[in-house]
Amino acid sequence: MHDSALATADAEMLITQFKFLDTDGDGTLSPLEFRTGVKPLNKRLPVERQLKNPGELFKSLDADGNGGISFDGFTGGFGLK
């Protein structure tokens, strides 16, 4: 797959995941939304790939420390800008 096509596919996947996690549709992931949404995603992954500590990932994606993850923070945390 071409790099730009891969980047587009990655971006589309992150958009879908963000929308899935953002249950109230306000454009920001709360800690509760994030923890709640990670559970069903983890169930789809092999044990060795499951997220062990969602709280730590949440903190790292909450770049400005305001207690929520914006879409830009979410995508930026996974290497897409």
N, C-alpha and C positions, 0 to 999 in steps of 0.2 A: 504494500500500500504506500502511496506517495506521502511524504511528510505533511503536506497541507491537508490531504484527505484524512490522515491520522489525527491531526490537530482538530479538524472539524468534527470527527467522530468523537474524540475525547471531550470537546466542548459540549456537544449535544448530550453526551452521557452525563456530564456534570450538571447541565441545565435540568435534565430529567430528575437526577438525584436530588438536587436542591429543591425543586418543586415538590417532590415526594416528601421530603423532610419538613418543608415549610407548610405545616398543616393549617395554619390560620391565614396564610396568604399575604402576610404583611411585608414580605421581602427580607426578613431577618429570621435566622434560626435561633430560637431560645435554647437554653440548656436542656429543657424538658423535651422539646421537639427533636433535638439532636439525639439524646439518649433513647427516646422512644422509637425513633426511626432507624437507629442503628441495629436494634434487636432483630427485626425481620431481615435486614440486609445480611447480618452475620449468619443467620440460619442458612442462607444460600451458599455460603462460602465453606470450603474445607476448614477444619479446626485450625490448622497452621496459618491460615490467612485471615482468620477472624480478628476483629478489633478487640483487643483485650481491655483497654482502658479508654472508653469514649470521652471521659472527662478531660484527659490529657490532650487528646486531639482537639477537643473543643477549645481548650485554652490556647493552643497553638494557632488555631484558625481565627480566633477572636483577637486579631492583631492590635486593635485599639483598646482592648480591655474593657469594653462597654457592656459586656455580658451577653452579647449577641453576635452572630456571624452574618455579615452581609453577603450578598452574592459575590461581590468582588473579592472579599476575604476568603470565601469558600473556593472560588476558582483559582485565586492567587496561591492559596495554600497547596493546591495540587499542581502548580506549575503552569497554569494558564492565566494569561492576563488579558 
